[in-house]
Amino acid sequence: MGEAKRRQARVQPSSKANQMALWWQQFLKWTTRGTWVGIGLLVLIWVTVRFIGPSFGWWQLAGE
């Protein structure tokens, strides 16, 4: 039996440490996705306030 198979055999799917590691990976996955969604929304709002709104005459920027 190779070393990789021995290591795989030792990992217990029901072990508490393994469950915590899986939970942490899921947490990082969701928070990373949420961060990118937030950045995208921030850029969309900025483009709307800076370019789209003034071009349609919805408002004028204070500096102009």
C-alpha positions as CSV (number, residue, x, y, z in Angstrom):
1,M,0.0,0.0,0.0
2,G,1.4,3.4,-1.0
3,E,1.8,6.3,1.4
4,A,-1.1,8.3,-0.1
5,K,-3.5,5.3,0.4
6,R,-2.3,4.9,4.0
7,R,-3.0,8.6,4.8
8,Q,-6.4,8.4,3.2
9,A,-7.2,5.3,5.2
10,R,-6.3,7.2,8.5
11,V,-8.7,10.1,7.8
12,Q,-12.0,9.5,9.5
13,P,-14.9,11.3,7.9
14,S,-16.7,11.6,11.2
15,S,-13.8,13.0,13.1
16,K,-14.4,16.3,14.8
17,A,-11.3,18.0,13.4
18,N,-12.3,17.0,9.8
19,Q,-15.9,18.3,10.3
20,M,-14.4,21.6,11.6
21,A,-12.1,21.8,8.6
22,L,-15.0,21.2,6.2
23,W,-17.1,23.9,8.0
24,W,-14.2,26.3,7.7
25,Q,-13.8,25.7,4.0
26,Q,-17.5,26.3,3.4
27,F,-17.3,29.5,5.5
28,L,-14.4,30.8,3.4
29,K,-16.1,29.9,0.2
30,W,-19.3,31.8,1.1
31,T,-17.5,34.8,2.5
32,T,-15.3,35.1,-0.5
33,R,-18.2,34.9,-2.8
34,G,-20.1,37.5,-0.8
35,T,-17.0,39.8,-0.9
36,W,-16.9,39.6,-4.7
37,V,-20.6,40.3,-4.9
38,G,-20.2,43.3,-2.7
39,I,-17.3,44.6,-4.8
40,G,-19.4,44.2,-7.9
41,L,-22.4,46.1,-6.4
42,L,-20.1,48.9,-5.2
43,V,-18.7,49.3,-8.8
44,L,-22.2,49.2,-10.2
45,I,-23.5,51.9,-7.8
46,W,-20.4,54.0,-8.5
47,V,-20.9,53.8,-12.3
48,T,-24.5,54.7,-11.9
49,V,-23.9,57.7,-9.7
50,R,-20.9,59.0,-11.7
51,F,-21.9,58.3,-15.3
52,I,-25.4,56.9,-15.9
53,G,-27.4,59.3,-13.6
54,P,-25.9,62.5,-15.0
55,S,-26.1,61.4,-18.6
56,F,-29.9,60.8,-18.2
57,G,-30.3,64.1,-16.4
58,W,-31.4,62.4,-13.1
59,W,-29.0,64.6,-11.1
60,Q,-25.9,66.7,-11.4
61,L,-22.6,66.0,-9.7
62,A,-21.7,68.7,-7.1
63,G,-18.2,69.2,-8.5
64,E,-19.3,70.1,-12.0
